[in-house]
Amino acid sequence: MEVKIKYLILFFAAVILSGLYACKKPDPVAITPPLPPVVTDTTTLKGVAAFKIGAAIDVYRLQTDPLYKNTLLNQQSSITIENAVKWPTVHPSQNSFDFSGGDYIADFCMANNKRLHGHCLIWYQANPDWLNKFTGDSLAWENLFKTHIQTVVAHYKGKATSWDVVNEAFHDGDGTLRVQDINASDNFDDGCIWARHLGADYIARAFLYAHEADPDALLFYNEYGQEWSDAKTASIINMVNDFKARRIPISGLGLQMHTDINASNDGIAKAIQKLAATGLLIHISELDISVNPSNDQALSYSADLQKKQADKYAFIATQYKTLVPKAQQYGITTWNVGDKDSWIRTYIMHKDWPLLFDDDYAKKSCYFSFRDAVKN
Ligand code: G3I
């Protein structure tokens, strides 16, 4: 009896197993494992933008503030050196160069795949005392000028993609070339030592010297005020036409765009359009939008001001995206990162909130409007 039951159990087990086998799906054809999905970064500036998004940066902040560094890592695809390679820092005495600050930024860019934009080789401002007091004939001045440009550009060859070669060469009012100080009573020399010692064609020679030192670098002329000074814009365009005729190697134009919530939209659009018509690369190179241009100490950063600022950021980005042909879009760079880093607070000491991030690097409403506007 026991043996019969055993056989019955075995019989039913065999029937069930053979049924299961019959239902089993055929072995799948071996396939290679799928590639990891492409993650589109849809939340950060650099992730969504149709062009490079930059910030000018300060070495000390980069070295000491992890929030600052993280914001750059996450948001920016381009970095401009705000001060570290200007004359007083990089060329502190006639026979010495100090690249430590610029190198720190360049290494950060290389390690984190950020485009590096050098700023600025020749400027009428921010020249060290030793340079202002330099005496020598025109050949000695020319050597100094050429040595500075070529030493700095050669040092960053292969690291800096581009340079602001000459900065702010034209006067505000009538757009003429800065040569002499036109308002001697204000204790500020708005003329230019380079034009005085080297003649009006110093700009062209600066571009030629920079090109000799790094033929691959893109070379920019950088200026402010094109949005409110037709005269300056006209001078820049004349200069570009002259350079093209003489084959002076200029690649692009920087519109600094230190502006404010009351600036004329029409002026901004016209400036972008006129400069884009040169066919050169166009870089909005130093963007910030003041909400308190008259430095009213009683002002607070109201919801109304935040909204006006957010609209202006969006307007500028939209105009850039639509008026500058894609191939000429070198990008938009803000002049530093958080409000507390802005030159408007640290240099001209105004009470203001001009940037995309607040003092703790939290995103402001203008961050979101700007991000929407730069979207591809
Ligand atoms: O390096 C010293 C530092 O050692 C010292 O502790 C500190 C305290 O006073 O001063 C530091 O240098 C200052 C530097 O900013 C860094 O804060 C300089 O004195 C000061 O002149 C310098 O100001 C810069 C200014 O250009 C002049 O070079 C601003 O940060 C910078 O934002 C501003 O940038 C210019 C662009 O280059 C051209 N377009 C306009 C724009 C705004 O003015």
Boltz pocket constraint, residues with backbone or C-beta under 6 A from the ligand:
constraints:
  - pocket:
      binder: B
      contacts: [[A, 82], [A, 83], [A, 86], [A, 126], [A, 167], [A, 224], [A, 256], [A, 286], [A, 343], [A, 346], [A, 347]]
      max_distance: 6.0
